Amino acid sequence: MPAISYRIWQWSERADQGIMQSYDVQLNGIAKSTDDENPYAVINEVVCGTLAHGICLPIPVGFVTDKEGAKYYVSLDFAGERLPPIDGAQFVQEQPDLACGIVLFDIWIVNRDRHARNLSYQVAIGQTQIFDHSHAFLEVEGTNRLTAHENDLGIETHCLAEHLETIRPMQPWFERINQLPEYWVSETMERAVHVGLPVEEAQFCMEFLLRRRSRLLELVAAHRASFPRVQVDLWGEIEGS
Amino acid sequence: MAIANYLIAQYIPDLFRREPKNVGVITWRGIEVVGRFFGETDTGEIDGRKIKSFRHPDIYRQWVTYWRSLLQRRGVEGISQLLDPSVSNYRIIKGGEVSGTEEDAITDVLNYLYALIVSEGGLREALGLSADLSMAAGNFKALVAEQFDAVQILAPENQQLPLGIAHPIYRNLPIPSSTAEPHKPSFVQQNGLLYVMEIIDFSIREKDRAKDHAGLTSYMFDDLKKQQLPNGVRTIAIIRKRDEDDEHASVRYGMAILREEAHEVVNWLHLDGRALFLQERVRIARAVAPQ
């Protein structure tokens, strides 16, 4: 998967040059904070962003910063111009492997908010970005939400799931998610605690994620109706179906 | 009264400066909705040569594809979805409405609005959009003006005093239109009947611009006829068109719509027709009684 280029605002030479030429670079980013309507926004972004990076999904680099006492999650703005809302059917046709990866990831993090505007796809060069996870995972209800979705997909009307014609690529993505070291998941929760997630909730979340990732294909197989275009004979090709 | 509404597609190269550039028009009336975007050819494809100045031409294409796809799938119901308030390099904004379009095909209204809005507004600016067009159109108009001057029927610029002939030809004279802005045809002559003459050059390289001009001229002619001026109006299109120009669909289309609205079409390259036209202008200019 190609590396992401980010939008540079300013570029200047550094006064204190070492052996190698170096530069001061200012980048653009898009910042979001929590509010009363979404108290977990920054936590959700940190968790989902870290997990997505762990399995090499195309997500912009993000970081947390403080401004006037409030925490913000900043997602680096990728280079190029803003793209139109994605055509889910076209994306699935042209990027079937990645489409399956995104769908499986969204099931893992219980993302009900994957719509055409928080996934970008530059058709000419095939570059994809996923972003905006503030309403995924804990969303606004917290751990109660995870409990409520223990045995379902939790993705509701997903902009890609309805167009998938094969779920065969889900198998390698399933393996990739389950090969992610457990320390990666625990470190993710440490970061979430650092931005405000209560410790006891962090423990609950970690257990949830580890348990859920082993059941992803089982959940997919149990909810075939969410993948109406997948041919019946393909269901036997994934574990758990 | 039939009202057509329209939206404007804009490109904002720099999201910090936020200076928009109009790149398209979408118009609808009833359930009919049509759109036209910068760089599109007669077949609806985007000519890559025309969009080379865009920072990311492929992203522009993707936006046009998205807008067209939405309109094709949802028609007029897709209009509200186009008006996305989120910050982007491309956006659709509300434009306004055009009244009195009942006798015009929706595509004619679209082409008129496109020439005004995307061609940087106004007939004169549309003519001056490219060096080629402004030079060609300016030369042709100057050529015709020279002929009027040669037969001593052309009024000096910005002067409406009689020359010693009763009804000279004036340049760029504002004529009331049905909108707030007046028409400013290339030439006007009045002897009772108002003779409105507009220059259209089909011999230029950019045939689509000539077509746009023909569309705008047709709209002006139609508007003038609808106003039912007290002594009537006669609309005349003075064109420059070679035989080989007819090979272009844009030229054929431009001629077709001109013939619908112009009482008379004079091809400057046809010497006999030019001669008859000039003789008539002189006769009108010198006639004492209203014609």
Boltz contact constraints between the chains, C-beta under 6 A:
constraints:
  - contact:
      token1: [A, 80]
      token2: [B, 56]
      max_distance: 6.0
  - contact:
      token1: [A, 81]
      token2: [B, 56]
      max_distance: 6.0
  - contact:
      token1: [A, 81]
      token2: [B, 59]
      max_distance: 6.0
  - contact:
      token1: [A, 81]
      token2: [B, 89]
      max_distance: 6.0
  - contact:
      token1: [A, 82]
      token2: [B, 88]
      max_distance: 6.0
  - contact:
      token1: [A, 82]
      token2: [B, 89]
      max_distance: 6.0
  - contact:
      token1: [A, 84]
      token2: [B, 62]
      max_distance: 6.0
  - contact:
      token1: [A, 84]
      token2: [B, 63]
      max_distance: 6.0
  - contact:
      token1: [A, 84]
      token2: [B, 66]
      max_distance: 6.0
  - contact:
      token1: [A, 123]
      token2: [B, 62]
      max_distance: 6.0
  - contact:
      token1: [A, 124]
      token2: [B, 58]
      max_distance: 6.0
